[in-house]
Amino acid sequence: MLAGVTVAIGTAASAQADVDGKDQAFLTTLRQAGVTYMNPERAVAAGKSVCDLVDGGMTGAEIVKNLQEKNPGFEGDGAAKFAAIAAQAYCPQALTAQDAGAASKSDNS
């Protein structure tokens, strides 16, 4: 299991806004999962960017790879944890849509 991961979250866009309630819940969930960060605003921006990647048609594996490439500090399953927590916090409908798509594919097998 992952004891702790410290990540310098990097994103193309820099978030300068104050952290709101939803963002604070996201950051708390990251910490509880053992995913730590240096800059809360950047972590929030990276979390929200996960939804943009989903909206752009990226698969879960592609999103994890993207996060790992932009944030080499992710070790083990840290990027996957981050992506899952971000999607749950900021775009839970994407999880439902992805689950529905996976279910329909398995139904057609």
N, C-alpha and C positions, 0 to 999 in steps of 0.2 A: 504494500500500500504506500501511497505517497504521503510522507510525513509533512512536507511543506514545499511549496514552490514559490520563489520570489521572481516576479516577472516585471520587467520594465516595459509596460504595454506601450507599443508604438502604433500610431495611426496617422493617416495622411492629414486629417483635420484635427486641429487642437481644440479641445473643449475648454472653454473658459467659464462656463456657467457654474453656478453653485449647485451642489449636490442636493436633489430633492428627495422626497420620501421613497419613491420607487427606486431611485438610484442608491439611496442608503440601504434599502433592503437587498439590492443586488450585491453591494459591497459586503454586507454582513454575510450573505449566503456564500460568497466567494471565500471569505475568511473561515467560515464554518467547514467548508469543503477542503481547507488546507491550501487554497490558492491565494497567495498574498501578492501585493502590488506596491509599487513605490509611489505612484501618483493616482489618487482617486479619480480625478477628472479624466485622465487618459484611460483608466480602466473602464470608466463609464462609456467613454467615446468608443472604445474598442468593443465593448459589449453591445452597444447600439449598432455598430457596424456589422455585427453578425446578422442582424435582421436584413440589412441592405444586401449582404451576400446571399442570403436565402431568397430574397425578392429577385435577385439577379439570376436565380436558377442554379446556384451552386449546391452540390450535394453535401451531406454532413462531412464526408471524408475530405472533400475539397476545402471546406471551411476550416477544418482542423489543420490541414496542411498550410493554408493561408496564414492562420494564426501562428503556427510554428515558425514559418518563414519570417514573419514580421517580428516575432518575439522569441528569439533563440533561448531565452530563459525557461521556457516551458519544458518540463521533463516528464517522462512517463506519460500518463494520461491527463496531464495538466491542461493541455489545449482542448481536449475533448470535454473535460469538466467545465472549463470556462465557457465553451460554446453552448453546452447544454444549459448551464445556469443563465447565460445571457439570453438565450431563446426563451426560456421559461419566464424570465423577468420582462423582456421587452417585446417579444412577438410570439406568445404562446399559441396563437392561431397557426403559426408556421409548423409547430410540432404536431398539431391536430391534422393539418393538411398533409404533412409528410407521413404520419402514421396511416392516414386513410389511403394514400397512394401506395404505401407498402402493402397494406392489407389487400387492396384490389389486385396488385401484382401477384400476391401469393394465392388469391382466389382463382386466378386464371391459370395457375400451374397444373 
